[in-house]
Amino acid sequence: MPFPKKEDGTIIYDDIDYKVTWAAMEKLVEKGLVRAIGLSNFNSRQIDDILSVANIKPTVLQVEGHPYLAQVELLAHCRDRGIVMTAYSPLGSPDRAWKRPDEPVLLEEPVIAALAKKYKKSPAQIIIRWQTQRGVVTIPKSVTESRIKENLQVFDFTLEAEEINSITVLNKGWRYIVPTITVDGKHVPRDAGHIHYPFNDPY
């Protein structure tokens, strides 16, 4: 179903405050319909906004996270508040339908390839292990049985501190998962006009 749009091609949004949505989600916990609730794609300011009104603290924050988007500051922010970070698209989602030819290919990154060779692991396993050692829950998507099994085989080796750092410093603030729309002939973030768009803040 297409999104409702204005004449200039931008999307028409609802204006419900996310704090109202959070209060409704808390009621689901109170009724026993869910065990835990969390946030997705919230920045540090928005997390603190929720915490200022929450009776039930968010258990988890789910955000895009990989070596090109290491989320170091946001991870520290979550740690300080007892919130677990979950990384989606941890391998750069190379099978995305909207992939552009000029994008950096995370799984071909030389630093990661060198570590994969050293530990006799795949680049994907190196990335998952990097996240695991940083305390980030990682949810790689796969439909291939062998890859699903491979993604779990990351607990029989440990990256050294300097190796963890060598991956973290690959960060370039690169987001793979930002839907775009065409406005006046230009590709722009689809939701940048939303009052609660999270990615304009530093983290």
Secondary structure, 3 states (H helix, E strand, C coil): CCCCECCCCCECCCCCCHHHHHHHHHHHHHCCCCCCCCEECCCHHHHHHHHCCCCCCCCEEEEECECCECCHHHHHHHHHCCCEEEEECCCCCCCCCCCCCCCCCHHHCHHHHHHHHHHCCCHHHHHHHHHHHCCCEEECCCCCHHHHHHHHCCCCCCCCHHHHHHHHCCCCCCCCCCCEEEECCEEEECCCCCCCCHHHCCC
